[in-house]
């Protein structure tokens, strides 16, 4: 019986992966990661208790990335700030019956920024991020870390990700898995199991 539903963020909650089809230079990556980290710290310290928007993030990001091409900056802003609203509506509904968690591969700042901009903490009981535990999906140890910390059995979990290799590892561990394609596809899958 499913008690917990675990979501990936990038490619699922925010459907646009920033580096798909684009390999930034080491310098561009450094600028991007540095800016996102600084903004996440700023929002965590100075804006605690108040919501911030895509506009707030965009202003701060552009100010910190003047050396980045406009189209590259646009791509990062879009990837962090464009939610899959249909999926968020579904997660909101699911959160009334199931524990909702996140399991994300990301450096510091990316997940924190998504959580703030989209108000995800009202749905997610806890979010496990690769940089915090120094393990990345599809390594089975990060799945086990989540299970141990939440005191869950694999068969009590449904794992949703847009990367097949991650879903296959979750299934090998005994979780149910869903390779994310769309909110409508996920909703159809869930309804077959009475979820």
C-alpha distance (Angstrom), angle and dihedral (degrees) to the residues before:
residue distance angle dihedral
X1 . . .
X2 3.81 . .
X3 3.80 114.5 .
X4 3.80 100.3 160.3
X5 3.80 135.0 39.3
X6 3.80 116.6 -157.9
X7 3.81 121.7 -160.1
X8 3.76 135.2 -166.0
X9 3.84 112.2 -139.6
X10 3.84 112.7 -152.1
X11 3.80 108.7 63.2
X12 3.81 91.3 15.9
X13 3.84 113.7 44.1
X14 3.79 90.6 23.8
X15 3.80 101.7 28.7
X16 3.80 98.5 -158.1
X17 3.81 117.3 85.1
X18 3.82 106.4 -153.3
X19 3.80 97.7 -147.7
X20 3.80 99.7 42.4
X21 3.79 106.4 122.0
X22 3.82 91.8 -0.4
X23 3.77 127.8 86.7
X24 3.80 108.5 -165.7
X25 3.79 118.9 -152.0
X26 3.80 118.1 -105.9
X27 3.82 88.4 -104.2
X28 3.83 92.2 51.5
X29 3.81 90.9 48.2
X30 3.78 90.9 50.4
X31 3.83 91.6 50.4
X32 3.82 92.2 47.0
X33 3.81 97.2 46.3
X34 3.79 92.1 42.9
X35 3.80 92.8 51.3
X36 3.82 94.6 46.2
X37 3.83 90.9 48.3
X38 3.81 92.9 49.1
X39 3.80 91.8 48.8
X40 3.80 92.5 48.3
X41 3.82 89.4 52.7
X42 3.81 91.4 46.8
X43 3.80 92.5 50.0
X44 3.79 90.7 45.7
X45 3.81 94.3 50.5
X46 3.79 108.3 29.6
X47 3.76 102.9 27.7
X48 3.80 99.3 41.6
X49 3.78 110.3 147.7
X50 3.79 95.7 17.6
X51 3.75 128.1 88.8
X52 3.75 121.1 -120.9
X53 3.73 129.4 -157.0
X54 3.76 142.4 -140.8
X55 3.82 86.2 -96.5
X56 3.81 91.6 56.3
X57 3.80 91.1 49.8
X58 3.80 93.8 44.3
X59 3.82 92.5 51.5
X60 3.81 92.8 49.1
X61 3.81 93.8 43.0
X62 3.81 95.5 49.8
X63 3.81 90.7 47.4
X64 3.82 90.6 54.9
X65 3.83 97.7 41.9
X66 3.79 105.7 50.8
X67 3.84 88.7 136.7
X68 3.80 91.4 60.1
X69 3.82 123.2 91.1
X70 3.80 112.6 -105.3
X71 3.82 93.0 -119.8
X72 3.82 90.3 52.2
X73 3.80 91.9 49.9
X74 3.83 90.0 46.6
X75 3.79 89.8 52.9
X76 3.83 93.4 53.6
X77 3.81 93.0 45.1
X78 3.81 91.1 50.1
X79 3.81 92.6 46.7
X80 3.80 93.3 53.3
X81 3.78 99.9 34.9
X82 3.81 106.2 40.9
X83 3.80 109.7 84.4
X84 3.76 127.6 -166.6
X85 3.80 92.5 -116.4
X86 3.80 93.4 -172.6
X87 3.81 88.9 56.4
X88 3.82 92.8 46.2
X89 3.81 88.4 53.6
X90 3.81 89.5 51.6
X91 3.84 91.7 47.3
X92 3.81 89.5 50.4
X93 3.81 89.2 55.0
X94 3.82 93.0 44.6
X95 3.81 92.4 49.4
X96 3.81 90.2 67.4
X97 3.85 90.6 64.7
X98 3.81 106.7 21.6
X99 3.77 139.3 43.6
X100 3.80 107.9 -107.7
X101 3.81 121.2 -152.2
X102 3.77 138.1 170.3
X103 3.81 129.1 -133.5
X104 3.79 109.9 -173.1
X105 3.81 140.0 171.9
X106 3.80 105.0 -142.7
X107 3.79 144.0 123.1
X108 3.80 118.9 -115.4
X109 3.79 113.4 -65.4
X110 3.81 103.3 27.1
X111 3.79 98.8 82.0
X112 3.80 92.9 35.9
X113 3.81 90.5 53.8
X114 3.81 93.5 48.6
X115 3.80 90.6 48.1
X116 3.80 92.8 52.5
X117 3.80 98.4 42.3
X118 3.81 94.8 47.2
X119 3.82 98.0 34.4
X120 3.81 90.1 -123.2
X121 3.81 95.8 159.5
X122 3.79 90.1 77.3
X123 3.83 88.4 66.0
X124 3.80 104.3 30.3
X125 3.79 120.5 72.6
X126 3.79 91.1 -164.1
X127 3.79 138.2 -11.6
X128 3.82 121.6 -146.9
X129 3.81 113.2 -154.8
X130 3.80 125.1 -166.8
X131 3.82 96.0 -129.2
X132 3.81 90.6 58.6
X133 3.82 94.2 57.6
X134 3.83 100.7 25.7
X135 3.80 91.4 -125.0
X136 3.81 125.9 107.8
X137 3.78 132.5 -158.5
X138 3.00 129.7 -75.4
X139 3.82 87.4 42.5
X140 3.83 104.2 105.4
X141 3.81 90.4 -139.9
X142 3.83 92.5 73.4
X143 3.81 90.2 54.5
X144 3.80 90.0 48.5
X145 3.80 90.1 48.0
X146 3.81 89.7 55.7
X147 3.81 92.5 47.0
X148 3.81 92.8 48.5
X149 3.80 93.7 47.3
X150 3.80 93.5 48.2
X151 3.80 94.8 39.7
X152 3.79 90.8 -126.3
X153 3.80 132.0 145.9
X154 3.82 116.8 -131.4
X155 3.81 92.4 -117.8
X156 3.83 88.9 58.8
X157 3.83 91.7 61.6
X158 3.78 137.5 80.3
X159 3.81 112.7 -162.8
X160 3.83 120.9 -158.1
X161 3.80 122.3 -167.4
X162 3.79 138.2 147.7
X163 3.83 92.7 -133.1
X164 3.80 115.3 81.8
X165 3.82 94.2 -152.0
X166 3.82 90.3 58.5
X167 3.81 92.6 49.0
X168 3.83 91.4 48.5
X169 3.82 92.0 53.1
X170 3.81 90.8 49.7
X171 3.81 89.9 50.5
X172 3.82 92.3 48.3
X173 3.80 87.3 55.6
X174 3.82 90.4 54.2
X175 3.81 101.6 -97.6
X176 3.77 123.7 127.3
X177 3.78 109.6 -111.7
X178 3.77 136.8 -157.5
X179 3.80 124.2 -167.9
X180 3.80 100.8 -141.7
X181 3.78 117.4 -125.1
X182 3.80 104.1 148.7
X183 3.79 142.0 -21.6
X184 3.82 89.2 -107.4
X185 3.82 91.0 51.8
X186 3.80 91.4 49.2
X187 3.80 91.8 47.1
X188 3.82 90.1 52.3
X189 3.82 90.6 49.0
X190 3.82 92.0 49.3
X191 3.80 93.8 47.9
X192 3.83 90.6 56.8
X193 3.81 87.9 62.8
X194 3.79 96.4 41.0
X195 3.80 92.3 -109.1
